[in-house]
């Protein structure tokens, strides 16, 4: 696909996503400006990133440090990069240098590793596993406040909120229930771990982001609905 055609396709797809974001926000009585759409570029090459930038996108996300490195180094300036995939502690230094925020902090040990390399106030989200699926990363609900309190006390990271991956199902009630649980956990953390922003709820992807917004998402992670199917 030629560059101009790719840019236009992404521009149109992104505009449709933003319309859906606005409609979902309106149904919930919210301002669409409260919701950030992070375009997930994993498995797509640098030409897609450049086309997305040309189409006006400025918030992009990657799953792995190694895949992201080459893209981010060569990408246009002005993109805010989010790490949304699992991060190993031995890649903490590289991740801090590449990403503006890490949405997948899932242990105190990882938080400490990031803190060794990040400036004070580096923003992170705490990943919570609400599916019970052992193949998915994230902290469990039980003891979440205690672990987050430990991170707040032992690091200078800024705990900006929570992230979760919903079950891969088509059941609206299950999806809404999952997103609602994350919202309630954030509210409880505001009391249990004060002094941190606890602003964001990163939840919802291409297939379910409208439900997530209606349940309070401030960040949605959208790939397929913007870029099409991955090869």
C-alpha positions, 0 to 999 in steps of 0.5 A, a space after each residue: 500500500 502506498 504511503 498516501 493511501 496508508 495515511 488516509 486509511 489510518 486517518 479514516 479508521 482513527 476518526 471512526 474510532 474517535 466517533 465511537 469513543 465520543 458516542 460511548 462517552 456521551 451515553 455515560 454522561 462523560 466528556 470524550 476529552 477524558 478518554 485517551 486512545 492509545 494506538 497499539 502498533 505491535 507487529 506493525 513496522 515503522 512505515 505504519 508508525 510514520 503513517 499513523 503520525 502523519 494521520 495525526 496520532 500521537 499516543 501509541 503503544 507497544 507490547 515488547 521492549 525489543 520490538 519497540 526499540 527500533 521503531 521508537 528510535 526511528 519514529 517521528 518526535 512528538 509521539 508519547 509511547 506506552 508499554 502495555 505488555 509484560 515487562 521483565 525486570 532486566 529490561 527496566 532500564 531500556 523501558 524507562 528510556 523508551 516509554 513515556 509511561 508503563 502500563 504493566 507494572 505487576 510486582 513490587 520487584 519490577 517497581 523497584 527495578 524501574 525506580 532505579 532507572 527512572 526520574 522521580 515521578 515517572 508515571 506507571 499503571 498497576 496491572 490487575 489480573 481480574 480473569 484468574 487466567 494464569 497465562 495473563 499477568 497482573 496483581 490479584 485483587 486480594 492484597 492489592 492495596 498492601 502491594 500498592 502501598 509498598 510501591 508508594 512507600 519504597 519508590 518515587 514512581 507516580 501511581 497513575 492508575 490501574 490497567 487490566 485485560 478483560 476476558 476474551 468473550 462476547 458477553 456484555 455483562 461479563 465485560 462490564 462487570 470486569 471493567 466495573 470491578 477495576 473502577 471500584 478497585 481504583 476508588 478503594 485505592 484512593 482511600 487506602 493509598 493516598 498521595 498518589 493520583 490514581 487518575 487512570 483506568 486503562 481498559 478496553 480494546 478494539 472489541 470492547 472499548 465502548 463498554 469500557 468507556 461507559 464503565 469509566 475507562 480513561 485510556 483505551 488500547 486500540 489496534 485492530 480497529 485502527 490498523 486492521 488485522 495483524 499479519 
